[in-house]
Amino acid sequence: MDDDELVEMVQDAIRKQRPYAGFFYWPERAIAEWGIANAFSESAASEAGFPLRELEARQPGDDPPDCEGIDAKGRKIAIEVTELVDGEAIARTRRNSGNIWSAWDTARIRAGLDHLLTEKDSKTLRGGPYDEYLVLIHTDEPALTFEQIEAAVFGHSFPKLHQVQRAYILLSYDPQRGGYPYVKLL
């Protein structure tokens, strides 16, 4: 890819930018999922097996999983990427171009996380075999803080999952923390 193609790709992404909770958004889903998984891999260097190497996005139609990588022990890891976001707030912002913030309380956070984990646990993975199946939930909800998520997760019993061994939620870049904060769910 030459410089002109790169500039055009970035300009196109800016034109298609999502107006609500759009920090992790990228028009090409495979690129967005790889970017999210890569940001998490770098941020979670203290987690068992991280950072990942040979992290690759799988193309639409060849997923799930969205990404796969090799951990520090040489194990093949399947990664499904999903988003905790208020879809109605996205739609309202697109219609009204207003400054809309969705409210999140403990019950809503827990219900959203439970739903996403259960949904990803029901997927039939392609490729593999995989040594571990990890779900990475990301969020850029403007009114949802690291502290709220941490408090909502504390003491919560997540649904019984059959495939997913580990799960995390990753928040958008926080300059005060100097990185991407995350909370381990499972």
Phi, psi and omega in degrees: 000128179270176184299320180297319179294320179296315178300316179297319180297317179293317178298320177297318178298320179296318178297326183265007184306138179278131187282348183232130176049049189258013184304314183270359186289139172213138185302327178266112188303317182298322178292317179298314181297318178297316180299319179294313179297321180293315178300318179294314182304318179288322181287331187261032183302336181274352178283152181304126176085356182257157000285160179278154171239165181053040178288123182227143173275142172263142185283152175308136184094340178251006180248167003281157008278166179288323181219162172217153180204173178249128181275180185297341179263004180084012180275144180274122186248128173268133182233121172257132182249133179213168187237135170265106184207153176272102181299326179292324177295324176299311181297316180297320180294320178295322180287318190255349183052028182265179178263091185253134175234131179272142179273136179232122173246177183303314182298318181291320177300310181299314180298318179296315179294316178302315181299312182296318179294317179296318179299313181290329179293336182276355183287149171261115183284141175258162180077207178085194008290155180249144177277338180205146177244117184243135175253130179243110178262133177240156177209146173228025178303123187295333182256014181250118185256161174305316182296321177297315181295314180302317179292321180292325182283328183302122178078359181280135175264109179287159179300155177292124181247148184257332183247320186288124179263328180220151178209146180221159168240131183248131177260162179296167185305134179241108183297331178291328178269346180071032179174197180260106179288150179214161177231132176282129179263315180231000000 
